[in-house]
Amino acid sequence: MSELLDEIKNVVGDNGLITGDEVHQRSGDWRGVTRCRAKAIVRPASTREVSKVVEICNRQSQPLVAAGGLTGLVHGVDAGPDEIMLSFERMTAIENIDAVGRTMTVQAGAPLEKVQNAARDAGLHYAVDLGARGSATIGGNISTNAGGNQVLRYGMTREQVLGLEAVLADGTVISSMNRLLKNNSGYDLKQLFIGTEGTLGIVTRAVLKLAPQPHQPRTAFLACDSFEAVARNFSTLGESYGPSLTSFEVMWDNYYDLIVAKSDRHQAPVPHGHKFYIIVEANLDDEARFAGALETNIDSGLIADAAIAQSGPQRDAMWAIRDDIIGLMMAMLPGAVFDVSLPITEMAAYAEDVSTKVSSTFGEGARTVIFGHIGDGNLHIVISAPEWDETKIRQSEEIVYAPLSAIGGAISAEHGVGLEKREYLKLSRSGDEIALMRRLKAALDPAGILNPGKVFTAKS
């Protein structure tokens, strides 16, 4: 074992350091397809230990990659054989819940679902929700500014973070554990670490904002025959439900057919054969108000078919269709997964353009699946084709990313940039913006040890 690892071991103890074959036996991603390639995995148990480890690595110019639940989709925490992975699996505590002030203090390794359940047990609500809730961690959510299924009502992770604690590249601990809704005392330093993918500092703890426990959610599964109908449903149901509308999720027919019609994983809430499918959810006490707005749109032809969940299990079954990322990946991979944002008014033409180009570029056997959080302008696209290889990956990236700049879109809505999208960052950010990002990186991490190569390369 090297002197560096010996020094780290003195900080975290025998249980805090994994080396050798045990490292490579661990998964390198959420699917378990790749093995961890890091030279070692360090498992600190406190901010103090994180600080000491980072200081040691900085002193010896040792690259370090902080990792959460490995649920990311852009290779944002890939660690190479010359890099150390910093795992937060021993920092999962919920330290405090203030039911009056509606805040929760957690360690960065706390799984999202654990936080959600703790908030619910306290009669409150943590507003970030996504399909990987059981594995994704709060630290990972913060580092990517995760979105999810309730952005329409509550906003992204950024809106839920009141304060945080982070370790800089030299080991300095910035403890900005603000618990106040209003605090304009100087720079809001937490913003340096939210959505910056662990490249400017490592988040170790956070103060999260909680919301009142919502009313019983009213959930419906809708079918539509045109994207115009989808957009008008979003507009009219938004007017009817107001701020109670929490989710408006859309699945193209290619998604619904793959996950429901061609699979035995789910029962179909509404018949197949339509162009689009929607999950709409609102926190309303008034069931008649929820159903009445849907009936109005059925009568006007905006909704071709609909099913309203009559119980918790029925609601869960509807959401399981939308959240079945495992089923989707099993059916589509090898392939490429994309996460883009664009104006709702551009979605229909953009989706048609992507699907057409995939078919014409890759030929027979090529498939495109589209779904997303249409209420906040976010589409997820999965593309696969026979004999999938690096050339096809590059071609699919060009198909998906090239049109976005002209229509006011972005290459990443909620997954981050990581390694996968860094070459395309220039399509969503100006040269001056990227230059400022580099200046921030150089100022806070002059040796470049924190998650190196992510977001942008050192030279380009």
N, C-alpha and C positions, 0 to 999 in steps of 0.2 A: 504494500500500500504506500502511496506517495506521501511526502511530508504534508502536502496540502490536505489530503484526506485525513491524515492523522490529526492535523490541527482542527479540522471540522469535527471529527469524531470526539475530540475533547470538549467541544461545545454541545453537541446534540446527544452524546452517549451512544452506546452500542445499538440501541433500538432506533436511533435516529439516522443511521447511515446504512445504505444498501449498496453493495458492490458486487462485481463479478457476475457469475451466471444468473444470480437472482434478479439482477437488473434486467437482463435480456429475456427472462421468463415472463416479465410483466408486459402488459399490452401497451402499445404505443398510440392507440386511438380507441375511440368508443366502440368500434365494431370488433376489436380484437384481431384485426387482419394483420396489423404490423406489430413487431416487437419493439420495446423501448431500446433505443440505441445509445442512451446517455452513458458516460463513463461512470456515473454514480447517481444515486437518488438520495437526496438529503431530506429528512423528515423532521423539521423543527417543531417544537411544542409551544413556542411563545414568540412574541415579537422580539424579545431580547435575543433569543437564539437566531432568529432570522437576521437581525442586525449584525450579530457577530459573524455569521456565515458569509453574509454579503461583504462585510468589511474584509474578511480573509480573501475572498475571491477577487475583490477589486484590487487588493494589494498585489496579487499575483497574476492579474489580468486573466482570470479564469472566467469564461463565459458561463452564464447562469440563466436557466429558463424556469420561471415559476409556472406551476401547473395546478389546475383544479380537478374537475371531474373528467377531463379529456373528451368532452362532448362537442367541442368545436368542429367546424367543417372547413376551415381554411388553413389547416396546418399551422395554427397560431402558436402552438406550444411544442412543436417538433424539436427534439433535442438531439443533436448529433453526437458522434462518438468522442468528441473533444469537449463536450459541454456537460454541465451538471444540471440535473433536474431538481428543482426545489418543490417538493410535494407538501400540500397542506392537509394531508389526511389525518394528522394528529392535532389539527387546530380547527375543530368542528363545533366548538361550544357556543351556545346561546347564553350570553353573560348576564343580560338584564332585559326585562320588559317593563316599560313604564306605561301602564294602561291609561293613566290620566293624560300624560303628555303624548301618548300614542307613538312611542319610539321603541326600537329593539336594538340592542347592542350585541353584535355577533362577531365570531372569528371568521376569517376569510374562507376557511374550508367547510363551513356549514353548508350542507346541501340545501338547495332551494326548497324542496318539499318539507324538510325539517323546519325551516323558517315559516313556511306557510302554515304548517300544523300548529306550531307554537303560537302564532298570531291568532289562529282560529280558537285555540284553547283559551286564549285570553279575551275572547269576544271581539277580536279585531281582525284585520285583513291586510296581508302583504300583497301588493297589487301586481307584482311581476309573475307571470305564469307562462310556462312553455313545456313542450312535450318531454324534454329531457329533465324534468323537475326532480326526478329521483336521484340523478347523478350530478347534474350541474351544480356548481358551488356559487356562493355569493361573490367570492373573490373573482371567479371567472366571469360572472355576470357583470360585475363592475368593470373589469378590464376590457370587455367588449361593448359595454353599454347595451346589454341585451334588451330585446323588445318583448316579443311574445304575443299572447292572445288578447291582452287587455290594454294595449297601448292606446287604443281609441278613447278609452275612458280615463286612464290614469297616467299615461305617458311611459317613457322608457325607464330603464334602471336609473339613469341620471336623476330623474325626478323623485326617486325614492330614497336617495342617499343624502342625509343631512350632514354627516361628517364621516371621516375615516382616518385611519392610521396607516402610514406607508413608510417603507424603508427605501432610502435613496441608494444610489450605486456605491457611495462611500460608507454605507452603514448607518448614516444619520437617520434617526427616527423622527418623522414629522407626524406628530399626534394632533390632528385637527378634528377631535371627536366632538364636534358641535352637535347639540341636541335641540337647537332653536330653529324655528321656521324662518325667523328674521334675524339675519346677522350680516350686516354690510360693513364689518370692521376690517377694512383692507381687502386684499386679494382673496378670492375664494379658492384656496389652494387645492381643495379636493378635486377640482375640475382637471388638474394636471394628470390625474391618475385614473379618471373615468373615461373609458373608451380608447385608451392609449396602449392597450394590449401588453402591459407589463414592460414597456420599453423605457419609461421614464422613472419608474419606481415600482415597488412591490407592495400591494395592499395586504395588510395583515388583519385589520379589524375594521368594522364599519358600524355607524349608527344609521339605522333604517327608519324611514317614515312609515307609519302604519295608518291605515284608513279604517273608518267604521266598518263593522261587519255588514256587508251588503244584504239587501232584502233577498228573499228567495229568488234565485235566478229563473227567469222564464226563457226557455230555449226552444227554438224551432229549426227544423231542417227543411229547406226550400229547394225547389227546382225551377229553373228559368230557361227560356228558349233563346235568349239573346243577351249579349253583354249590355246592350242599352237597357234591358229590363233589370239586370243586376244593378247598374248604376242608379236607375230611378228608384229601385227598392232601397238602396242605401240612403238616398236623399229623403224619400218620403217616410221611411221608418225612423230615420234620424230625427225628422221633425215631430213624429208622433211620440217617440220615446224620450226625446231630449237627452239630457246628460245621463239618463239611466241606461242608455245603449252602451254596452261594454265590449261587445265583440261582433264583428261582421266578417266572417271567414268565407272565402270563395274557393271552390274546387272546379277546375275545368272537367269536362266529361272524361278526358283521358285519365285523370287522377281517380275519379269515382269508379270508372269501369275497371281499372287495375286493382284498386284496393277492395272493392265490393263485388262487382260482377264476376271478375275472374279469380276471385279468392274465396275461401271458405272462412275467412277470419271475421267477417262482419255480416249482420243482417241488414238488408237495404231498408232505410227508413222511408224512402220514396222510390218509385219505379225508375229503372234505367231508361235511357233513350232521350234524355234532355241534354242541352248544351252546357249548362252550368248548375252548380249546386252550392247552396249557402247554408252556413250555420249562423243564425242571428241570436244574440242573447242580450237580455235587458234585466236589470235589477228592479223589478216592479212588484209591489204588493197586489196591484190590480190586474188580475188575470184577464178580465174582460177587455181591459185597455190593450193588453198585449195581443190577444187574439183578434180584437176588432180591427186593428191596423193591418194585420195579415189578411183578414177577410176582405177588407177594402181593396187591397192590391190583387187578391185573387179575382175579385169581381171585375177589376179593370184590366185583367189579363197580364199583369206584371209578374204574377206568380203562377206557374203552371201546375204545381202540386206542392203540398206542404204536410208536415207532420209536427205536432207540438208534443214535446216531452211531458208525460203525465207523472213522472216519478224521477227520483234521483238516479236509479239504474238506467232509465231510458235516456236521461241527459248524458250520463257517462258513456253510454253506447254510441250516441251521436258524436260526442267529442273524440271517442276512440278512433273513429274513422279519420277524422282530421289529424289526429296526433299519431297515426300509425306510421311513423317514420321508419321503424324497423321493417315492417311489411313492404314499404315502398323501396327501401334499399335492397332488400332481398330480391325483389322483382326486377330492379333496374340496374344494379351494379354488376359488372364494372361500368362506370359512367362518370358523369360530372354533375355536381350539385351547385346551383347558383342562387344567390340571394341579392336581389336588386330592388331599387325603389324608383318610382316614376309617377307622374301625374295620372290619376284615375282616367282622365279623358284620353290618355294615350295607350291605355293597357290593351284594349282589344286589337288595335292595329299592330302593336308591338308583339303581342303573343302570336298573332297570325304570321307575322314576318319571321319570327324565330322558328316556329313550327315548320313553315314552308322551306326555310333555308336548311334546317336539319335534314328534312326529307330529301331535298335536292342534292345536298352535299354528301350525305352518307348512304343514300340509296335504300334498298330493301332491308327491312329489319331495324331501321332507325326508329327511335321512339322519343317523344317529348312529353313530359308530364308537368303540368302547371297548377299551382295552388298558391294561396297566400292570404295575408292580412290586408284585404283590399281597402278597408277603412282608413288605414294609414299608408296606403300607397306602396305596399311591399309584396312582391311576388317571389315565390320560390320556383325554380325551374330545374328539372332533372332531365338530362339527355343521355341516351345510351345508343350504342350501335354495335353490330358484330365486329369482332377483331379490334376491340377497343385498345388504343395505344396513345402514346404521347402526341403523335401528330393529330389524332382526332380530338384530344383534349384541347390543343391549341386552336384547332378549327372551331370547336364549340365555343371557346372563350371569345373568339372574334365575333361569332354570330350573336352571342348574348350581349357583349359589352359595347361593340362598335356603335350601335344606334343610340345609346343612352345619352350621350352628351348633347346631341341635337334636340332631344325632346325634354331636356331638363331632368334627366334621371341620374342615378348614382350606382356605382358598382357594388356597393355594400349597404344594405339597409340595417342589418342587425348582427351579422356574423363577424364583422371585422375584416381586416385585410390579410393579416398573417403573411405566409409565404405565397399563397396561391394567387392573390390579387395585386401584389405589389407592382408588377409591371404595368398594371392598368390604372394605378392611382391617378395618373396624369389626366385620365378621362373625367375624373370627378373633382379634382383639385387643381387650382392654378399653379403655375411655377412659383409664384410668390408665396402661396400657402405652403407648398412643399418645402420651400427654402426655410420658412419660419419653423416648420416642424423639425427640420434638421438642426436649426439653431437651438431649439429647446432640448433636443436630444444631446447635442454637444455640450450644452451647459450643465445638464443634470447627470449625464453619463459619459464623461469625456473619454473614458477607456472603452466604451461600447460593450460592456459586459452583460447588460440586461437584455434578454431575449434578442440577441443579435440577428440581423438579417430580416426581421419581421417589419412589416409596413413599408419600409423602403430599404434598399441595400446601402452599404456604407459609402459606395462610390457613385451610384446612379440615382 
